[in-house]
Amino acid sequence: MEFLMKICLLFLCGLISHFVNMIFQKRNQQCYMLGYECFKAADDRKLDTDACVKVVLRNKNLGLDQYRFLLKTIVSSGLGEETYGPRNVIDGREEFPSENDAHAEMDEIMFSTLDTLFEKTGVSPSEIDILVVDVSLFSPAPSLTSRIINRYKMRDNIKSFSLSGMGCSASMVAIDMVQQLFKTYKNQFAIVVSTESIARHWYCGKEKSMMLSNCLFRNGGCSILLTNKRNLRDRCLLKLKCTVRTNIGYDDEAYGCCIQVEDPQGYQGFLLTKNLTKAAAKAFTGNLKLLLPKILPVWELLRYAISTLRKKSTKGQNLSFNLNLKSGVDHFCLHPGGRAVIDGLGKSLGLSEYDLEPTRMALYRFGNTSAGGLWYVLSYMEAKKRLKKGDKVFMVSLGAGFMCNNCVWEVMKDGLEDTRVWEDCIDEYPRKNLVNPFTEKYSWINDECLNFVRLDD
């Protein structure tokens, strides 16, 4: 009997020790955000109405039908007149970009955001343990991570990763990678740099489905500093609660709906097909099935389950019920991919115009900056003083693959109000009128009697 009691006591001690270790292990695996900085180009890089028209009219491959298509697309894109284009496009060299154009574009984005990030956080480049750079369309040798390591003279044992080909959702892939590494390595600093190469990928052909990218994508990017050091948690802005990644590349339609190809004339560009909306809905739905149980309270999930059973039992009678996402999420940081993308996500999630405002304004002011886009939306929320301690921020990203990669952050402190890239204009937002001036200035393109005269001019 005494022997059995000792065995039980040892078993109980072992069980307690196991749970204690699990608790401490989980505590050591947290992912905190110490800071982030978005890129903002010089004013002479703005693609306003007149600048865009100059770029369009330089393309001698376009006919009247293509001009009309571009007018309609630009007007309905949701972009304003202050987005930024690559230097070679502004200078009229988009048809023959060089390797130097691509490197200069990346250097400006990466180094300016990193310089500011290191200065603001007080963390030295020599302290960085993990470096992840995601740029989908530019993968030089040496890599962009090596370029950063060389510039800042980082340590020789730094763990570096270069991600390519993942489109607009790449930033969430990079964040998830850092979180996984934090589970193995303790007391780490990690940097994630998210941007896209536009300089070498401006489409100069006439295929409508490939011209869309020129109307939407603009220069931008962000550098983010992450850590799992618990002694720094009081300095952190956000804490990562969970991430879910979904890739439906097995579906041929989804795989080909957002893809880099050459057109029949040999011009390289990004093809966006009509199947993109369908692929996005499929990937997003699959992602939510895994994510929502992690972020919504049990009572909300129970209500949804009961209502679903009641709906089935009534054989199609009108007893529809949707999950209340705001029971577990306070802010929605959606990918600013375009007006149609924002409208679709907003409708699917049942969001109000107040919820969609940060995404709409980020698209209007900076355009679709690919993987860096989410951070302009977050910065808008912070500049508008929306974020309070304990709030949950739901980030939604969609990208080539086709992928949907989402995550949820928790705000760690009150008083987040850094205006960052919105400093000189935040008081002007939200804009009530998002109508693009193209409608007024270039509506003559649709005039059957006068358009040939104007085109000659």
C-alpha positions, 0 to 999 in steps of 0.5 A: 500500500505504501509502495502504491502511494509513493508511485501515485505521488511520483506520478502526481509530481511528474504530472504537475511538473509537466504542466508547469513546464508546458506553461513556462514553455508557452510563456517563452514562445510568445511573439511580441511586436516592438515596432514597425515602420512603413515606407513613404516615397518622395513627393516627386514620385506621386502618380496623380491623374496627369502623371498616370495619363502620361504613362498610359499614353506612352504605351504605343501598344494600346488602342482606343478600346484599351484606353477606355478599359483603363479609364474605367478601371482607374476610376473604380480602383479606389486609388487616389492621386497621391500614391507612389510609383517607381522612379524608372516609371516616373522617368519614362523608362518602364519598358526597359528597366535595369537591374539597378532600377530594381536594386535602387527600389528595394534599397530605398524601401528596406534601408529607410524603414530599417534605419527608422525602426532601429533608431526608434526602438533602440535595438542595434542591428548587431542584436538581430537573431532572425531576418526574413525578407519577403519580395515576390517578384525579385530574387537576386543573388546575393539575396536581399537578406544578404544585402541587408546583412552587409549594409548593417554588418550583422552577426555571422550566425544570424538566421536569414530567410528570403521568401519569394512568389507568395504575393500580397499575403507574404508578410503573414507567411513571414510573421508565422515563420518567425513565430515558429522559430520563436518556439525553438529559440529563446530570447530572440530579436527578429526583423521582417521586411515586407515589400514588392518589386514594381520597377521591373514589373510594369506591364507594357503590353495590351492584354486587359487582364494584365493591365489591371496590375498597373492600375492597382500596385504602387510602391510601398513596404514595411519593416517589423521588429519582433521578439520573444523576450518576456522582459520587453513585453511592457515595451511592445505594441502588439502580441501575436495571438494566433495565425492560420495559413491556407493554400489551395494551390491544388485547385487549377483555377485558383493556382492560375487566377493570379500568376506571372506570365508573358503575353503573346507579344512577349511582354511579362506581366501579372495576370489577374483572371475572373476566377480570382474572386472565386479562389479568394472566397474558397481560401478565405472560407477554409481559413475561417473554419480553422481561425474562428474557433481560436478567436471567438468566445465559446458562447458565440460558437455555441449560439452559431451551432444551435442556430445551424441545427435549428435551421436544418430542422426547419428545412430551409425556413428563414432562420438565418444567423451569422457569427458575430465576429465582433464578439472576439475581434475589435478591429479589422485590418484587411488587405487593401487589394482594391475596392472590389476586394474590400467590398467583398470581404466587408460583405462576407464578414458583415462589417460596417463602413467604420470597420472598413475605413482604415483599409479604404483610406490606405488604398486611396492614399498608398494604393495596393502595396502588396505584402506591405499593405496591411501595415499601412492599414494598421498605421491608420488605426494607430494614427486615428487613436483607435487602438486600446489595450486589450483590443484584438486586431484581425489581419486578413491577407490574400495572395498568389498560390492561391493563399489566404493567411490570417492572424490576430494580434492583441494590443499591449498598451494604451496610448498608441498614436504614432502617426508614422506615414500619415503624419502630414495628412491624417487630419484630412481623413477619412475622405468623404469623396473617393471619386477619382478625378479621371472621371471628370478630366478624361471622360471624353475617351468615351465620346464617339465623336471627339475621342480621336481628336483628343488622342491625337493631341 
